[in-house]
């Protein structure tokens, strides 16, 4: 597993949600880590897919677009 280190994040949440997050942080900190990791990975994947979609739209030929998009993913 890659080396890791902790960071502190400050996020403004609605009071009820903030209370729930604090409770979960105390009782199951690993769950919060997994939720944050999931969110970051999901965001990175969708950003990458948006980039591939932009490549697809900028090409003049649908065949070229498909080839460019598939070659970008590898």
C-alpha positions in Angstrom: 0.0 0.0 0.0 1.3 3.5 -0.8 2.6 5.7 1.9 -0.1 8.0 3.3 -0.5 10.9 5.7 -3.4 12.7 7.2 -4.7 16.2 6.3 -7.2 18.4 8.1 -10.2 19.6 6.1 -12.6 22.3 7.1 -16.0 22.0 5.5 -19.2 24.0 6.3 -22.1 21.6 6.5 -25.7 21.9 7.7 -25.8 21.4 11.5 -27.6 18.0 11.3 -25.1 16.6 8.8 -22.1 18.0 10.6 -23.3 16.4 13.8 -23.7 13.0 12.0 -20.2 13.3 10.4 -18.7 14.1 13.8 -20.4 11.1 15.4 -19.2 8.8 12.6 -15.7 10.2 12.8 -15.6 9.2 16.5 -17.3 5.8 16.1 -16.1 4.7 12.7 -13.2 6.9 11.3 -12.4 4.3 8.6 -15.9 4.8 7.1 -15.3 8.5 6.7 -12.0 7.8 5.0 -13.7 5.4 2.6 -16.4 7.9 1.8 -13.9 10.6 1.1 -11.8 8.3 -1.0 -14.8 7.2 -3.0 -15.9 10.8 -3.6 -12.4 11.8 -4.8 -12.1 8.8 -7.1 -15.5 9.4 -8.5 -14.8 13.0 -9.2 -11.5 12.1 -10.9 -13.1 9.5 -13.1 -15.9 11.8 -14.2 -13.4 14.6 -14.9 -11.5 12.1 -17.0 -14.6 11.0 -18.8 -15.6 14.6 -19.5 -12.1 15.1 -21.1 -12.6 12.1 -23.3 -16.1 13.4 -24.3 -14.5 16.7 -25.2 -12.0 14.9 -27.4 -14.9 13.0 -29.0 -16.8 16.2 -29.8 -13.8 18.1 -31.2 -13.0 15.6 -34.0 -14.5 15.8 -37.4 -15.1 12.1 -37.9 -17.0 9.8 -35.5 -14.5 7.0 -36.3 -11.5 9.2 -35.5 -13.3 10.3 -32.3 -13.8 6.7 -31.1 -10.2 5.9 -31.8 -8.9 9.0 -30.0 -11.1 8.4 -27.0 -10.1 4.7 -26.7 -6.4 5.5 -27.1 -6.6 8.2 -24.4 -7.9 5.7 -21.8 -4.9 3.4 -22.2 
